[in-house]
């Protein structure tokens, strides 16, 4: 697969040498409602390193997509960012002006949204949509932008001859590739992928995942990969963060998380999916329902559903603490967490 006009090799090398590309620090997002604010993202902290893939997993409504939209500052009312920082290259995205954001989006961070058919304009050709994205952010002639669009289609595995095709003329997998091509228009160092394989059959899913992995290796960008499907994350992620009710409850290197899940919620998620190794096991669900985030439970938000809860769990909020190298968990079962939580006075 030929790669034209890609991220410069020196930037790829620099990315691999440098520190964190983006850092979320105590991010908080609420959705205003007549009953009160919904605490959709509540104190989320993590970073992504250059060239790294971080997976973000959890049930629907756990706050995954809200985090993605907060990073790009594209949340719409009634959503409000109420606290924290999102640092990129030493700048706080949350403090940027509108003009700074216009220059930042797509050039530094781009996004592949859920459902490619909904993300594409049905009355514009794929080529025109890529050309528009290029010219909206750079001073490029229409002919040069069209050549760049054709090159991008080739990069993601679509024949250049399909540049004048409309979205409905493409298969689901090709539409998803086209959306990825649009996200690559300005060679951003970070790409957010929000459920990029939703509604695709498993064969096409595998093809798209392979394509994403290959592009990431060739172009050197980082990925925040959002999904509820843990089987996808183990294929592509370097680290995985598990979200529950607006908070990260566990984060670890991908293989470590799958082999040694520590949080009862993570363990429950693992038990609710078929084994990735093909071993037969009885699937079990997690009893109960996610909490009301207008008035979440005291202490640990998972404690009403947790089979391992004890007296401390409904009184003290567990802090995310490192219990082994690179493995963080927010659960009072672990002495490191109890010590960290008590030090914070909760």
C-alpha positions in Angstrom: 0.0 0.0 0.0 1.6 3.3 -1.1 1.6 6.1 1.4 1.7 9.6 -0.1 2.1 12.9 1.7 2.3 11.1 5.1 3.6 12.3 8.4 7.3 13.3 8.0 9.7 10.6 9.2 11.4 13.0 11.6 8.1 13.7 13.3 7.4 10.0 13.7 10.9 9.6 15.3 10.4 12.6 17.5 7.0 11.3 18.7 8.6 8.1 19.8 11.2 9.9 21.8 9.1 12.5 23.5 6.7 12.4 26.5 2.9 12.5 26.7 1.2 13.8 23.6 -2.1 14.7 25.4 -3.0 14.7 29.1 -6.5 14.8 30.6 -6.3 16.1 34.2 -9.4 15.8 36.4 -11.8 16.3 33.5 -15.4 16.9 34.5 -18.4 17.2 32.1 -22.0 17.6 33.1 -25.3 17.6 31.2 -27.8 20.1 32.6 -31.3 18.7 33.1 -34.4 19.9 35.0 -33.7 17.3 37.7 -30.1 18.5 38.1 -26.7 18.1 36.5 -25.8 14.7 35.1 -22.2 14.0 36.1 -21.3 12.2 32.9 -17.5 12.6 33.2 -16.3 13.0 36.8 -12.6 13.5 37.5 -11.1 11.6 34.6 -7.3 11.6 34.4 -5.1 9.8 31.9 -2.5 10.6 29.1 -1.6 9.2 25.7 2.0 9.0 24.5 3.2 9.6 21.0 2.6 6.6 18.8 0.5 4.9 21.5 -3.0 3.4 21.2 -5.1 3.8 24.3 -8.4 1.9 24.5 -11.4 3.3 26.4 -14.1 0.7 27.2 -17.2 0.6 29.2 -21.0 0.3 29.0 -23.2 2.7 27.0 -23.5 5.9 29.0 -20.2 5.5 30.9 -18.9 8.7 29.4 -16.6 7.5 26.7 -17.9 9.5 23.8 -18.4 12.6 26.0 -14.6 12.5 26.7 -13.9 12.4 23.0 -16.1 15.4 22.2 -14.7 17.3 25.2 -11.2 16.9 23.8 -12.3 18.5 20.5 -14.5 21.0 22.3 -17.5 20.0 20.2 -19.9 19.3 23.0 -23.3 21.0 22.5 -25.7 22.3 25.2 -26.9 21.0 27.6 -23.3 19.7 28.0 -20.9 21.8 30.0 -17.3 21.2 30.8 -17.1 22.1 34.5 -13.5 21.3 35.5 -10.1 20.0 34.6 -7.6 20.5 31.9 -6.9 18.9 28.5 -3.2 19.6 27.8 -1.8 19.2 24.3 1.7 20.4 23.5 1.7 22.5 26.6 -1.6 24.2 25.7 -4.9 23.7 27.5 -7.5 22.9 24.8 -10.3 24.0 27.2 -8.8 27.5 27.3 -8.4 28.0 23.6 -10.2 30.7 21.7 -12.5 29.9 18.8 -9.8 30.8 16.3 -7.2 28.7 18.1 -9.7 25.8 18.1 -10.3 26.1 14.4 -6.6 25.8 13.7 -6.2 23.0 16.3 -9.0 20.7 15.2 -8.0 18.2 12.5 -4.5 19.6 12.3 -3.6 18.2 15.8 -6.5 16.0 16.7 -9.1 14.4 14.3 -12.0 12.1 15.0 -13.6 9.1 13.3 -17.3 9.2 14.4 -19.7 6.4 15.0 -21.7 5.2 12.0 -19.9 6.1 8.8 -23.1 6.6 6.8 -24.3 9.3 9.2 -20.8 10.9 9.2 -20.8 11.3 5.4 -22.9 13.8 3.4 -25.1 11.6 1.2 -25.3 14.2 -1.6 -21.6 14.8 -2.0 -19.0 12.5 -3.6 -16.4 11.0 -1.3 -13.7 13.0 -3.2 -15.5 16.3 -2.7 -15.9 15.6 1.0 -12.2 15.0 1.4 -11.3 18.0 -0.8 -13.6 20.2 1.4 -11.8 19.0 4.6 -8.4 19.7 3.1 -9.3 23.2 1.8 -11.1 24.2 5.0 -7.9 23.9 6.9 -5.1 24.8 4.4 -4.4 27.0 1.4 -4.5 24.3 -1.2 -5.8 24.6 -4.8 -8.7 22.5 -5.8 -6.6 20.4 -8.2 -3.9 19.7 -5.5 -6.6 18.9 -3.0 -8.2 16.5 -5.3 -4.9 14.7 -5.9 -4.4 14.6 -2.2 -7.9 13.1 -1.8 -7.1 10.4 -4.4 -3.8 9.6 -2.5 -5.7 9.4 0.8 -8.2 7.0 -0.7 -5.3 4.8 -1.9 -3.8 4.9 1.6 -6.9 3.5 3.2 -7.4 0.8 0.6 -10.0 2.4 -1.8 -9.3 2.6 -5.5 -8.6 6.1 -6.7 -11.3 5.6 -9.4 -13.9 5.7 -6.6 -13.2 9.3 -5.9 -16.4 10.4 -7.6 -18.6 7.7 -5.9 -21.3 8.7 -3.5 -21.6 7.2 0.0 -24.5 5.0 -0.9 -22.5 3.5 -3.7 -19.9 2.1 -1.3 -20.0 -0.9 1.0 -20.1 -0.3 4.8 -16.4 -1.1 5.1 -15.5 1.3 2.2 -17.5 4.1 3.8 -15.7 3.5 7.1 -12.4 3.7 5.2 -13.5 7.0 3.6 -14.2 8.5 7.0 -10.7 7.4 8.1 -9.3 9.1 5.0 -11.1 12.4 5.9 -9.6 12.1 9.4 -6.1 11.8 7.9 -6.4 14.9 5.7 -4.0 17.0 7.8 -1.8 14.3 9.2 -2.9 14.8 12.9 -0.6 13.3 15.6 -3.7 12.1 17.4 -6.8 10.4 16.0 -9.9 9.7 18.1 -11.9 6.6 16.9 -15.3 6.3 18.4 -16.8 2.9 17.8 -15.2 2.8 14.3 -16.5 -0.7 13.5 -20.1 -0.4 14.7 -22.7 -2.0 12.4 -20.0 -3.8 10.4 -20.0 -7.6 10.2 -17.1 -9.4 11.9 -15.2 -10.1 8.6 -15.2 -6.4 7.7 -14.4 -5.4 11.3 -11.3 -7.5 11.1 -10.3 -5.8 7.8 -10.8 -2.3 9.2 -8.9 -3.2 12.4 -6.0 -4.5 10.3 -6.1 -1.3 8.2 -6.1 0.9 11.3 -3.1 -0.9 12.8 -1.2 -0.7 9.5 -1.9 3.0 9.1 -0.8 3.7 12.7 2.5 1.9 12.2 3.2 3.6 8.9 2.1 7.1 9.8 3.1 7.2 13.5 -0.1 8.8 14.9 -1.6 8.0 18.3 -5.1 6.7 18.8 -7.8 7.0 21.4 -9.9 4.0 20.5 -13.4 4.0 22.1 -15.5 0.9 22.1 -17.7 -1.4 24.2 -16.2 -4.4 22.5 -13.2 -5.7 24.6 -12.2 -8.1 21.9 -11.3 -5.2 19.6 -9.2 -3.5 22.2 -6.9 -6.4 22.9 -5.9 -6.5 19.2 -4.9 -2.9 18.8 -4.3 -1.2 22.2 -1.1 -0.6 24.2 -3.1 0.3 27.3 -6.7 0.1 28.2 -8.8 2.2 30.5 -12.1 0.8 31.8 -14.9 3.4 32.5 -17.9 3.0 34.8 -20.4 5.7 35.5 -18.2 8.6 34.4 -15.0 7.5 36.1 -12.0 5.4 35.2 -12.0 2.3 37.5 -9.0 0.5 36.0 -6.1 1.2 33.6 -3.3 -1.2 32.6 -1.3 -2.5 29.6 -3.7 -4.4 27.4 -2.4 -7.9 27.9 -2.0 -7.3 31.7 -5.6 -6.2 31.9 -7.0 -9.2 30.1 -4.8 -11.7 32.0 -5.2 -10.1 35.5 -8.2 -7.8 35.7 -8.4 -6.4 39.2 -11.6 -4.3 39.5 -14.8 -6.3 40.1 -16.4 -4.4 37.3 -13.6 -5.3 34.8 -13.9 -8.9 36.0 -17.6 -8.8 35.3 -17.1 -7.4 31.8 -14.6 -10.2 31.1 -17.1 -12.8 32.3 -19.9 -11.3 30.0 -17.8 -11.8 26.8 -16.9 -15.1 25.1 -13.3 -16.1 25.8 -10.8 -14.6 23.3 -8.7 -17.9 23.5 -11.6 -20.1 22.5 -11.9 -21.8 25.9 -15.5 -22.6 26.8 -16.9 -20.8 29.7 -20.3 -19.9 31.1 -21.2 -16.3 30.3 -22.5 -14.2 33.2 -23.9 -10.7 33.2 -23.4 -8.0 35.8 -26.5 -7.8 38.0 -28.3 -4.4 38.4 -28.1 -1.3 36.3 -25.7 1.6 36.1 -26.4 4.4 38.6 -28.3 7.6 38.2 -25.6 10.1 37.6 -27.7 13.0 38.8 -27.5 11.5 42.3 -24.8 8.8 42.1 -24.2 6.4 45.0 -21.9 7.5 47.8 -18.4 6.0 48.0 -17.7 3.7 45.1 -20.2 4.1 42.3 -20.1 0.4 41.5 -20.7 -0.8 45.1 -24.5 -1.4 44.7 -23.7 -4.0 42.0 -20.4 -5.3 43.4 -20.3 -8.9 44.7 -17.1 -8.1 46.7 -18.3 -4.9 48.4 -17.6 -4.3 52.1 -18.3 -1.6 54.6 -15.8 1.0 53.3 -17.1 0.8 49.8 -20.3 2.9 50.3 -18.5 5.5 52.4 -15.2 6.4 50.8 -14.6 7.2 47.1 -11.8 5.0 45.9 -8.9 6.8 44.2 -7.1 5.4 41.2 -3.8 4.1 42.5 -1.0 2.0 41.0 -0.9 -1.5 42.5 1.7 -2.9 40.2 3.9 -1.3 37.5 1.6 0.5 35.0 -1.6 -1.1 36.5 -3.9 1.3 38.2 -7.2 0.5 39.9 -9.9 2.3 41.9 -11.1 -0.4 44.3 -10.8 -0.7 48.1 -9.9 -4.4 47.9 -6.3 -3.2 47.4 -4.3 -1.6 50.2 -2.6 0.9 47.9 -6.1 2.3 47.0 -7.3 2.4 50.6 -4.1 4.3 51.6 -4.5 6.8 48.6 -8.2 7.3 49.3 -7.6 8.0 53.0 -4.8 10.4 52.3 -7.2 12.5 50.2 -9.6 12.6 53.1 -12.6 11.1 51.3 
